[in-house]
């Protein structure tokens, strides 16, 4: 595998902080990521942020087809040369957040998303994938350790957030391994973790629909430091009395805070809100 610093120097390219460019270069780390994806024969691997192509190359050895997004057009010469003899690898030089996933993955029965995610848009990428009409069978993402801990947070923990609720509603997340900054160039200031998110075939809780569930969850977390009746009142634009009555119908103490609720309790609020 070619060292990313040498490749970048060869093309007079400096990593851009505003793009969150930290290029993974450790062979063992790359193999751990690909192994965690458990790519099946014939399955498409979709990568976000091809960079200099190290992870792309590892995916190309495991998958029959790879589609990789890269927003930085300066990297085109590196990637074009690296994959000129790999017809099953397609690089798209566009913003992944603007992609319509069903059109990209086509008629694939299943696909996996594998990525070394730029830290500054991690949450946006996860939402973009999980809220798409066709979700992947699995996501394997290298993210900032703090984000990984939010994804797997349990009710009552300070890390519990709307991102936690979203990830656990759509998937079963788990931390696979952790990486020190030395496996990247340039080195980030924080540790990283590989998170595997296996998609649920159906929502794990009884909800009227996804939209209603997330309407109340977003409202609940809109003022995280407030009691639930106040944050729901603000987020749903109703009075605190109505919010308290809504919570009472869901058998939830209105004085609780949003990070203490389980998925089942959010679903109960969604059912009460749908039946109002």
N, C-alpha and C positions, 0 to 999 in steps of 0.2 A: 504494500500500500504506500502511495506517495504522501510524503509529509505535507500537510496543508500550508505550513509557513513557506516551504520551498516553492510550492505551486503558486501561492499568492505573490511571493517576491519575484518569481519568474515573469509574471504578468503585471508587475508594478501595481498590485492591488493592496490597499490597506483595509483591514476589517472595519466596518462601520458600527459604532456603538448604537446609533439610532435604529439600526436593523437588528440589534441583539445578536450580532454575529460572533459566536464562540464555536469553532469547528471541532467536532469530535474526531480524534485521531488514534485512539488506543485500540488496537486490533481485538483484544480480549473484551473490551467494553462493547464494541460493535457486534461481536458474536453473541454476547449475552442478550443484547437487544433483539437481534433477529431470532435467536432461539426462543425468546419469550413470546414472540408473535405466533409461533407454531403454524407457519404458513402451510396450507394444504396444497396438494397437487392441483394445478390449474387455477389457483386463486390469484387474484390481483392484489398487489401491494401498492398502496397509495402513500407517498411520502410528502411531508410538508417541510420545505426548506432543504433543498438538496445540497447547498453549500458547495464544497469542492468535490462532492460525489463519493465520499468514503462510505457512508451508510447506504447510499444508492447502490454502490458496487456490491456490498454485502447482501443487500436485498435481491439484486439481480442473480446472485448465485442460488438463492432459495426459492424465488418466485418465477412462474412462467411469464408474468407480465408485471412491469413496474411503471407507474406514472408518478413523476416527481415534480413538485412545484418549486420554483425558485424566483423570488421577486427581484433579485439583484442581477440585472442584465450584464454587469461587468464580469460575472462568472461564466458567461456563455462559452467563451473559448476553451476554458478548462473542461467544462462538462461535455462540450461537443467532441473534443479530442478523446476524452476518457471513454465515451460510450459510442463512438462512431462505428464500432464493430459489434454493437449490442442492439439488434433491431427490436428486441422485446422491451427496451427501455425508452420511454418517452419523457422528455423534459418540457415542461410548460413554464414559460417565463412570464408569469402573471401573479397577481395577488390572490392567494388561495382563498382569502375571505370573500372574494367576489365570485368565486366559482359556484356553479350550480351542480352539486354532486351527482344527482341522478343522470345528468347529461355526460358527466365525466366517466363514471363507472359503467355506464351502459347497461347491458342486460346481465351483468355478472350476478350469479346467485348469491355470492358472498364476497366480501373484500375486507382487507385489514388496512388500518392506518398505522404507519410506523414513522416516527419523526423525532428528531432532536429539535424541540420546539423553542423558538425565540421567547425568552422569558417574558418580555414586555407585552406579548399578545397571547400568552398561554390560555387564559380564560376565554378570550374571544375565539380562538381556534377550537377549543373543546366544545363550546356552545354551538359553533357553526357546524361541527360534525354531528353532534348528538341531536340537534334539532332539525337535521336534514330529513327529507321524506324517506330516504333510504339510508339507514345507519349501517356502519360496518359491523362485521361479526365481532371484531376486537380492535381496540386501540392500544398501542404500546408507545408511550411517550417518555422522552427524557425531559424532565422539568426541574425547576428549582425545588429543592427539598421542602421549602415552606409550602409551596403549592401542592406538592404530593401529600403532605400531611393534612392539608385542607380537604383534598379529595377523599381521603379515607376517614375523616374525623367522625366521631360518634356524638350523639346528642349529649349536651352538657359540657363538651370540650370547647375551649375558647376558639379553636380553629373552625368550628362548625359554621358554615356560611351557605349562601344560596348556591355557590358552586358545588359544595358538598352534597346538598339536596339534589341538584340537577344530575351530578355524576352518579349518585346512588339510585336515583329514580330510573335512569336509563341503563345503568351498567352495574357490575360488581367490581369495584376498584380494589387493587392491592398493590403495595410497593414490592417490586421484585428485587431490586438491588439499589445500592447507593454509589455515587461516583464522587471522587475528590476533584478539585479544580484542575489537577495536573493532566487529566485525560482530554482537556480541551486546549485549543489555541485560538485566540489568546485565553489565558486563564480567567474564568469568572471570579467574582469576589465571594461566591457562596457555593456550598455543596449542592449536588444535584441528585436526583433519584429517577429510576425507571419505574413508571407506573403502568400496570396492565389493567385495562378496563374491558371486561367481557360483557357484551350487550345482552340485556334481558330480551327474551322473545315476546314478553308482554309486561306491562307495568307491574311491579311487585306489590302494589297496593290498589285498593278499590277506589277509583276516581271517576268522576263524570266524563272527563276528557283531559288531555294534556294541558290545553289552554287554561281551563279553570284552575287546575292544580297549580300551575305556575303563576297565575294571576294572584292567588292568595299568598303563595310562597314569596314572590317578589315584594308584595305589599308588606308581609311580615318582616322581611329583612331590610326594608327601606329605611328603618330607623332602629338599627340593631340594638342600640343601648337603651331603648325605651321598652316599657312593658308592652306585651303583645297587643293589648286592646288599643293602645295609642298608635303603635306602628301600623296596625291594620286599618285604623280609622284614617290615618294620613294616606296610606297607600291605596286604599279602596275608595277614598273620598266619601266617607260616611261619618256619622257622629260616633263618639266614643261609646255612647249608650248602645247604638246598633252593633258596634264591634264587640262589646261585652256580651250582648245577646247572642251574637253569632258564635262566639267562643263557648258560651253556655250550652248552646244547641249541640256543639261538638264535644261537650263534656271536658272542656279544657279551662283551667284557671286563667282568667284574663290578666292576672298579674305576672304570669310567666314571661320569660324572654325567648325570642325566636330560636336561639341556638340550643335550647333545651328540648325542642320538639322532635319526635320521631317522624319518619315518613308516614306511618299510619295516622298520626295526629294531624299532619298537614292534609292528608287525604280526607280526614273527618271534617276539617274546616272547609275544604273544597266542596264536599257533598252538601254541607250546610249552606254555603254560599250559592251553590247551584239551585238549591231548593228554596231560596229566600222568597 
